[in-house]
Amino acid sequence: MKGLILFFSLFVLFVAPELSEVRKQYTNAIESKENAQKFYKLLEGVSKQDSKTLVAYKGASIALQAKFSPKKEDKKKQFIEGTQLLDYALKNDFNNLEIRLIRLSIQENTPKIMKYKANIAEDKQFIVSNFSKQSNSLKDFVRVYLKQSKVFSEIEKASMQ
């Protein structure tokens, strides 16, 4: 009986977070160290065996920790760890628009010195070409991102409204 209780307790602890909550926290994570930490904690239990979309968000949460890290070497280490996890997720779910949007958002907002900008045009084109095939909730999330993005032209933004 104790084993069964332990199993269910662990199961409850490692239930994957809701995608709607993850999206909401991702949007807010850039605003402050506290928000970035909260976003990271939300995804802490996600592993490579989980949904690749959640794995990509976990990678983004690690990369965002770098923004608020006081030490230069920690910044670089966290950024590399996060982007490697994000790239792993995309490699394993290459046609996932949401993962491409996450990578695009990281690349668009990363300083040039980090040299993580190589796929901006590719991801942008994928998003524009596949936007109409997505769920309404993902379309809404993309639209929120488009409002602040400088990568998309006004014509491209209008085509996704």
TORGU-796011 format. One record per residue: residue number from 1; residue in one letter; chain; x, y, z of N, C-alpha, C in turn. Coordinates in Angstrom, 1 decimal. Example, Ala and Ser with C-alpha at 12.3 -4.5 7.8 and 13.67 -1.06 7.14 Angstrom:
<atoms>
ATOM   seq   type   mol      nc1      nc2      nc3     cac1     cac2     cac3      cc1      cc2      cc3
ATOM     1      a     A     13.2     -5.7      7.8     12.3     -4.5      7.8     13.2     -3.3      7.8
ATOM     2      s     A     12.8     -2.2      7.1     13.7     -1.1      7.1     12.9      0.0      7.9
</atoms>
This chain:
<atoms>
ATOM   seq   type   mol      nc1      nc2      nc3     cac1     cac2     cac3      cc1      cc2      cc3
ATOM     1      m     A      0.8     -1.2      0.0      0.0      0.0      0.0      0.9      1.3      0.0
ATOM     2      k     A      1.9      1.2      0.8      2.8      2.4      0.9      3.5      2.6     -0.5
ATOM     3      g     A      3.8      1.6     -1.2      4.4      1.7     -2.5      3.4      2.3     -3.5
ATOM     4      l     A      2.2      2.0     -3.4      1.2      2.6     -4.3      1.0      4.1     -4.0
ATOM     5      i     A      1.0      4.4     -2.8      0.9      5.8     -2.4      2.1      6.6     -2.9
ATOM     6      l     A      3.3      6.0     -2.7      4.5      6.7     -3.2      4.4      6.9     -4.7
ATOM     7      f     A      4.0      5.8     -5.4      3.9      5.9     -6.9      3.0      7.1     -7.3
ATOM     8      f     A      1.8      7.2     -6.7      0.9      8.2     -7.1      1.4      9.6     -6.7
ATOM     9      s     A      2.1      9.7     -5.5      2.7     10.9     -5.1      3.7     11.4     -6.1
ATOM    10      l     A      4.6     10.5     -6.5      5.6     10.9     -7.5      5.0     11.2     -8.9
ATOM    11      f     A      3.9     10.5     -9.2      3.2     10.8    -10.5      2.7     12.2    -10.5
ATOM    12      v     A      2.1     12.6     -9.4      1.5     14.0     -9.2      2.6     15.0     -9.3
ATOM    13      l     A      3.7     14.7     -8.7      4.9     15.7     -8.7      5.4     15.9    -10.1
ATOM    14      f     A      5.4     14.9    -11.0      6.0     15.0    -12.3      5.0     15.1    -13.5
ATOM    15      v     A      3.8     15.5    -13.2      2.8     15.7    -14.3      3.3     16.9    -15.1
ATOM    16      a     A      3.3     16.7    -16.4      3.7     17.8    -17.3      2.9     19.1    -17.1
ATOM    17      p     A      3.5     20.2    -17.1      2.7     21.5    -17.0      1.8     21.7    -18.2
ATOM    18      e     A      0.7     22.4    -18.0     -0.2     22.7    -19.1      0.4     23.6    -20.1
ATOM    19      l     A      0.3     23.4    -21.4      0.9     24.2    -22.4      0.4     25.7    -22.4
ATOM    20      s     A     -0.8     25.9    -22.0     -1.3     27.3    -21.9     -0.6     28.0    -20.8
ATOM    21      e     A     -0.3     27.4    -19.7      0.4     28.0    -18.6      1.9     28.2    -19.0
ATOM    22      v     A      2.5     27.3    -19.7      3.9     27.4    -20.1      4.0     28.6    -21.1
ATOM    23      r     A      3.1     28.7    -22.0      3.1     29.8    -23.0      3.0     31.2    -22.2
ATOM    24      k     A      2.1     31.2    -21.3      1.9     32.5    -20.6      3.1     32.9    -19.8
ATOM    25      q     A      3.7     31.9    -19.1      4.9     32.2    -18.3      6.1     32.5    -19.2
ATOM    26      y     A      6.2     31.9    -20.4      7.3     32.2    -21.3      7.2     33.7    -21.8
ATOM    27      t     A      6.0     34.1    -22.0      5.8     35.5    -22.5      6.3     36.5    -21.4
ATOM    28      n     A      6.1     36.1    -20.1      6.4     37.0    -19.0      7.9     36.8    -18.5
ATOM    29      a     A      8.5     35.7    -18.8      9.8     35.3    -18.3     10.9     36.3    -18.5
ATOM    30      i     A     10.8     37.0    -19.6     11.9     38.0    -20.0     11.8     39.2    -19.2
ATOM    31      e     A     10.7     39.5    -18.5     10.5     40.7    -17.8     11.3     40.9    -16.5
ATOM    32      s     A     11.6     39.8    -15.8     12.3     39.9    -14.6     13.0     38.6    -14.2
ATOM    33      k     A     14.0     38.7    -13.3     14.7     37.5    -12.8     13.7     36.6    -12.1
ATOM    34      e     A     12.8     37.2    -11.4     11.8     36.4    -10.7     10.9     35.6    -11.6
ATOM    35      n     A     10.4     36.2    -12.7      9.6     35.6    -13.7     10.4     34.5    -14.4
ATOM    36      a     A     11.6     34.8    -14.7     12.5     33.8    -15.4     12.7     32.6    -14.5
ATOM    37      q     A     12.9     32.8    -13.2     13.1     31.7    -12.3     11.8     30.9    -12.1
ATOM    38      k     A     10.7     31.6    -12.1      9.4     30.9    -12.0      9.1     30.0    -13.2
ATOM    39      f     A      9.5     30.5    -14.4      9.3     29.8    -15.6     10.2     28.5    -15.6
ATOM    40      y     A     11.5     28.7    -15.1     12.4     27.6    -15.0     11.9     26.5    -14.1
ATOM    41      k     A     11.4     26.9    -12.9     10.8     26.0    -11.9      9.7     25.2    -12.5
ATOM    42      l     A      8.8     25.9    -13.3      7.7     25.2    -13.9      8.1     24.0    -14.8
ATOM    43      l     A      9.3     24.2    -15.4      9.7     23.1    -16.4     10.8     22.3    -15.9
ATOM    44      e     A     11.2     22.4    -14.6     12.3     21.7    -14.0     12.2     20.2    -14.2
ATOM    45      g     A     11.0     19.7    -14.0     10.8     18.2    -14.1     10.7     17.7    -15.5
ATOM    46      v     A     10.7     18.5    -16.5     10.6     18.0    -17.9     11.9     17.4    -18.3
ATOM    47      s     A     11.8     16.2    -19.0     13.0     15.5    -19.4     12.9     15.3    -21.0
ATOM    48      k     A     14.0     14.8    -21.6     14.0     14.6    -23.0     12.9     13.6    -23.5
ATOM    49      q     A     12.4     12.8    -22.6     11.4     11.9    -23.0     10.0     12.5    -23.1
ATOM    50      d     A      9.8     13.7    -22.6      8.5     14.4    -22.6      8.3     15.0    -24.0
ATOM    51      s     A      7.2     15.6    -24.1      6.8     16.3    -25.3      7.9     17.2    -25.8
ATOM    52      k     A      8.3     17.2    -27.0      9.4     18.0    -27.5      9.1     19.5    -27.4
ATOM    53      t     A      7.9     19.8    -27.4      7.5     21.3    -27.2      7.9     21.7    -25.8
ATOM    54      l     A      7.6     20.8    -24.8      8.0     21.2    -23.5      9.5     21.1    -23.3
ATOM    55      v     A     10.2     20.2    -24.0     11.6     20.2    -23.9     12.2     21.5    -24.5
ATOM    56      a     A     11.6     22.0    -25.6     12.1     23.2    -26.1     11.9     24.4    -25.2
ATOM    57      y     A     10.7     24.4    -24.5     10.5     25.5    -23.5     11.5     25.4    -22.4
ATOM    58      k     A     11.8     24.1    -22.0     12.8     24.0    -20.9     14.1     24.5    -21.3
ATOM    59      g     A     14.5     24.2    -22.6     15.7     24.8    -23.1     15.7     26.3    -23.1
ATOM    60      a     A     14.6     26.9    -23.5     14.5     28.3    -23.4     14.5     28.9    -22.0
ATOM    61      s     A     14.0     28.1    -21.0     14.0     28.6    -19.6     15.4     28.6    -19.1
ATOM    62      i     A     16.2     27.6    -19.5     17.6     27.6    -19.1     18.4     28.7    -19.8
ATOM    63      a     A     18.2     28.9    -21.1     18.9     30.0    -21.8     18.5     31.4    -21.2
ATOM    64      l     A     17.2     31.5    -20.7     16.8     32.8    -20.1     17.5     33.0    -18.8
ATOM    65      q     A     17.8     32.0    -18.1     18.5     32.1    -16.8     19.8     32.9    -17.0
ATOM    66      a     A     20.4     32.7    -18.2     21.7     33.3    -18.5     21.6     34.8    -18.5
ATOM    67      k     A     20.5     35.3    -18.9     20.2     36.8    -19.0     20.4     37.4    -17.6
ATOM    68      f     A     20.0     36.7    -16.6     20.0     37.2    -15.2     21.2     36.7    -14.4
ATOM    69      s     A     22.0     35.9    -14.9     23.2     35.4    -14.2     24.3     36.5    -14.1
ATOM    70      p     A     24.8     36.7    -12.8     25.8     37.7    -12.7     27.2     37.4    -13.2
ATOM    71      k     A     27.5     36.1    -13.4     28.9     35.8    -13.8     28.9     35.5    -15.3
ATOM    72      k     A     29.8     36.0    -16.0     29.9     35.8    -17.5     30.1     34.4    -17.9
ATOM    73      e     A     30.9     33.6    -17.1     31.0     32.2    -17.5     29.8     31.4    -17.2
ATOM    74      d     A     29.0     31.8    -16.2     27.7     31.1    -16.0     26.7     31.4    -17.1
ATOM    75      k     A     26.7     32.7    -17.5     25.8     33.1    -18.6     26.1     32.2    -19.8
ATOM    76      k     A     27.3     32.1    -20.2     27.7     31.3    -21.4     27.3     29.8    -21.2
ATOM    77      k     A     27.6     29.3    -20.1     27.3     27.9    -19.8     25.8     27.6    -19.9
ATOM    78      q     A     25.0     28.5    -19.2     23.5     28.3    -19.2     22.9     28.5    -20.6
ATOM    79      f     A     23.4     29.5    -21.3     22.9     29.8    -22.6     23.2     28.6    -23.6
ATOM    80      i     A     24.4     28.0    -23.5     24.7     26.9    -24.4     23.9     25.7    -24.0
ATOM    81      e     A     23.8     25.4    -22.7     22.9     24.3    -22.2     21.5     24.4    -22.7
ATOM    82      g     A     21.0     25.6    -22.6     19.6     25.8    -23.0     19.4     25.7    -24.5
ATOM    83      t     A     20.3     26.3    -25.3     20.1     26.2    -26.7     20.4     24.8    -27.3
ATOM    84      q     A     21.2     24.1    -26.6     21.4     22.7    -27.0     20.2     21.9    -26.8
ATOM    85      l     A     19.5     22.1    -25.7     18.2     21.4    -25.4     17.2     21.8    -26.4
ATOM    86      l     A     17.1     23.1    -26.7     16.2     23.6    -27.7     16.4     23.0    -29.1
ATOM    87      d     A     17.7     22.9    -29.5     18.0     22.3    -30.8     17.8     20.8    -30.8
ATOM    88      y     A     17.9     20.1    -29.7     17.6     18.7    -29.6     16.1     18.5    -29.8
ATOM    89      a     A     15.3     19.4    -29.2     13.8     19.3    -29.4     13.5     19.5    -30.8
ATOM    90      l     A     14.0     20.5    -31.5     13.7     20.7    -32.9     14.2     19.6    -33.8
ATOM    91      k     A     15.4     19.0    -33.5     15.9     17.9    -34.3     14.9     16.7    -34.2
ATOM    92      n     A     14.3     16.5    -33.1     13.4     15.4    -32.9     11.9     15.7    -33.3
ATOM    93      d     A     11.6     16.9    -33.6     10.3     17.3    -34.0     10.4     18.5    -35.0
ATOM    94      f     A     11.0     18.3    -36.1     11.5     19.3    -37.0     10.4     20.2    -37.6
ATOM    95      n     A      9.2     19.6    -37.7      8.1     20.3    -38.3      7.1     21.0    -37.3
ATOM    96      n     A      7.6     21.2    -36.1      6.8     21.8    -35.0      7.0     23.3    -35.1
ATOM    97      l     A      5.9     24.0    -35.4      6.0     25.4    -35.5      6.2     26.1    -34.2
ATOM    98      e     A      5.7     25.6    -33.1      5.9     26.2    -31.8      7.4     26.1    -31.4
ATOM    99      i     A      8.0     25.0    -31.7      9.5     24.9    -31.3     10.3     25.9    -32.2
ATOM   100      r     A      9.9     26.0    -33.4     10.6     27.0    -34.3     10.4     28.4    -33.8
ATOM   101      l     A      9.2     28.7    -33.3      8.9     30.0    -32.8      9.7     30.3    -31.5
ATOM   102      i     A      9.9     29.3    -30.7     10.7     29.4    -29.5     12.2     29.7    -29.9
ATOM   103      r     A     12.7     28.9    -30.9     14.0     29.2    -31.3     14.2     30.5    -31.9
ATOM   104      l     A     13.2     30.9    -32.8     13.3     32.3    -33.4     13.3     33.3    -32.3
ATOM   105      s     A     12.5     33.2    -31.3     12.4     34.3    -30.3     13.7     34.4    -29.5
ATOM   106      i     A     14.4     33.2    -29.3     15.7     33.2    -28.6     16.7     33.9    -29.5
ATOM   107      q     A     16.7     33.5    -30.8     17.7     34.0    -31.7     17.5     35.5    -32.0
ATOM   108      e     A     16.3     35.9    -32.1     16.0     37.3    -32.3     16.5     38.2    -31.2
ATOM   109      n     A     16.4     37.7    -30.0     16.7     38.5    -28.8     18.1     38.2    -28.1
ATOM   110      t     A     18.9     37.4    -28.8     20.2     37.1    -28.3     21.3     38.0    -28.9
ATOM   111      p     A     22.2     38.5    -28.0     23.3     39.4    -28.5     24.1     38.6    -29.6
ATOM   112      k     A     24.6     39.4    -30.6     25.3     38.8    -31.7     26.6     38.0    -31.2
ATOM   113      i     A     27.1     38.5    -30.1     28.3     37.8    -29.6     28.1     36.3    -29.3
ATOM   114      m     A     26.8     35.9    -29.0     26.5     34.5    -28.7     26.5     33.7    -29.9
ATOM   115      k     A     26.5     34.3    -31.1     26.5     33.5    -32.4     25.4     32.5    -32.5
ATOM   116      y     A     24.2     32.9    -32.1     23.0     32.0    -32.2     21.9     32.7    -33.0
ATOM   117      k     A     22.2     33.0    -34.2     21.2     33.7    -35.1     21.1     33.1    -36.5
ATOM   118      a     A     21.7     31.9    -36.7     21.8     31.3    -38.0     20.5     30.9    -38.6
ATOM   119      n     A     19.5     30.6    -37.8     18.2     30.1    -38.4     17.0     31.0    -38.4
ATOM   120      i     A     17.3     32.3    -38.2     16.2     33.2    -38.1     15.3     33.2    -39.4
ATOM   121      a     A     16.0     33.3    -40.6     15.2     33.4    -41.8     14.5     32.1    -42.1
ATOM   122      e     A     15.1     31.0    -41.8     14.5     29.6    -42.0     13.3     29.5    -41.1
ATOM   123      d     A     13.4     29.8    -39.8     12.3     29.7    -38.9     11.2     30.6    -39.2
ATOM   124      k     A     11.5     31.8    -39.6     10.5     32.8    -40.0      9.7     32.3    -41.2
ATOM   125      q     A     10.4     31.8    -42.2      9.7     31.3    -43.4      8.8     30.1    -43.0
ATOM   126      f     A      9.3     29.2    -42.2      8.5     28.1    -41.8      7.2     28.5    -41.0
ATOM   127      i     A      7.4     29.5    -40.2      6.2     30.0    -39.4      5.2     30.7    -40.4
ATOM   128      v     A      5.6     31.5    -41.3      4.7     32.1    -42.3      4.0     31.1    -43.1
ATOM   129      s     A      4.8     30.1    -43.6      4.2     29.1    -44.5      3.3     28.1    -43.8
ATOM   130      n     A      3.4     27.9    -42.5      2.6     26.9    -41.9      1.7     27.4    -40.8
ATOM   131      f     A      1.6     28.7    -40.7      0.7     29.4    -39.7     -0.7     28.9    -39.8
ATOM   132      s     A     -1.3     28.9    -41.0     -2.7     28.6    -41.2     -3.1     27.2    -40.8
ATOM   133      k     A     -2.1     26.3    -40.7     -2.4     24.9    -40.4     -2.4     24.6    -38.9
ATOM   134      q     A     -2.2     25.7    -38.1     -2.0     25.5    -36.6     -3.3     25.6    -35.9
ATOM   135      s     A     -3.3     25.2    -34.6     -4.5     25.3    -33.8     -4.7     26.8    -33.5
ATOM   136      n     A     -6.0     27.1    -33.1     -6.3     28.5    -32.8     -5.5     29.1    -31.6
ATOM   137      s     A     -5.2     28.2    -30.6     -4.5     28.7    -29.4     -3.0     28.9    -29.8
ATOM   138      l     A     -2.4     28.1    -30.7     -1.1     28.4    -31.1     -1.0     29.7    -32.0
ATOM   139      k     A     -2.0     29.8    -32.9     -2.1     31.0    -33.7     -2.1     32.3    -32.8
ATOM   140      d     A     -2.9     32.2    -31.8     -3.0     33.4    -30.9     -1.7     33.7    -30.2
ATOM   141      f     A     -1.0     32.6    -29.8      0.4     32.8    -29.2      1.4     33.4    -30.2
ATOM   142      v     A      1.3     32.9    -31.4      2.2     33.5    -32.5      1.9     35.0    -32.7
ATOM   143      r     A      0.6     35.3    -32.7      0.2     36.7    -32.9      0.7     37.6    -31.7
ATOM   144      v     A      0.7     37.1    -30.5      1.3     37.9    -29.4      2.8     38.1    -29.7
ATOM   145      y     A      3.5     37.1    -30.1      4.9     37.3    -30.4      5.1     38.3    -31.6
ATOM   146      l     A      4.3     38.2    -32.6      4.4     39.1    -33.8      4.4     40.6    -33.4
ATOM   147      k     A      3.6     40.9    -32.4      3.5     42.3    -32.0      4.8     43.0    -31.6
ATOM   148      q     A      5.7     42.2    -31.0      7.0     42.8    -30.6      8.2     42.4    -31.5
ATOM   149      s     A      7.9     41.5    -32.4      9.0     41.0    -33.3      9.4     42.0    -34.3
ATOM   150      k     A     10.7     42.1    -34.6     11.2     43.0    -35.6     11.6     42.2    -36.9
ATOM   151      v     A     11.6     40.9    -36.8     12.0     40.0    -37.9     10.9     39.9    -39.0
ATOM   152      f     A      9.7     40.0    -38.6      8.6     39.9    -39.6      8.2     41.2    -40.2
ATOM   153      s     A      8.0     41.3    -41.5      7.6     42.5    -42.1      6.1     42.8    -41.7
ATOM   154      e     A      5.7     44.0    -42.0      4.3     44.3    -41.7      3.3     43.5    -42.6
ATOM   155      i     A      3.7     43.2    -43.8      2.9     42.4    -44.7      2.8     40.9    -44.1
ATOM   156      e     A      3.9     40.4    -43.6      3.9     39.1    -43.0      3.0     39.0    -41.8
ATOM   157      k     A      3.2     40.1    -41.0      2.4     40.1    -39.8      0.9     40.2    -40.1
ATOM   158      a     A      0.5     41.0    -41.1     -0.9     41.2    -41.5     -1.4     39.8    -42.1
ATOM   159      s     A     -0.6     39.1    -42.7     -1.1     37.8    -43.3     -1.4     36.8    -42.2
ATOM   160      m     A     -0.9     37.0    -41.0     -1.1     36.1    -39.9     -2.1     36.6    -38.9
ATOM   161      q     A     -2.8     37.6    -39.2     -3.8     38.2    -38.3     -5.2     37.6    -38.5
</atoms>
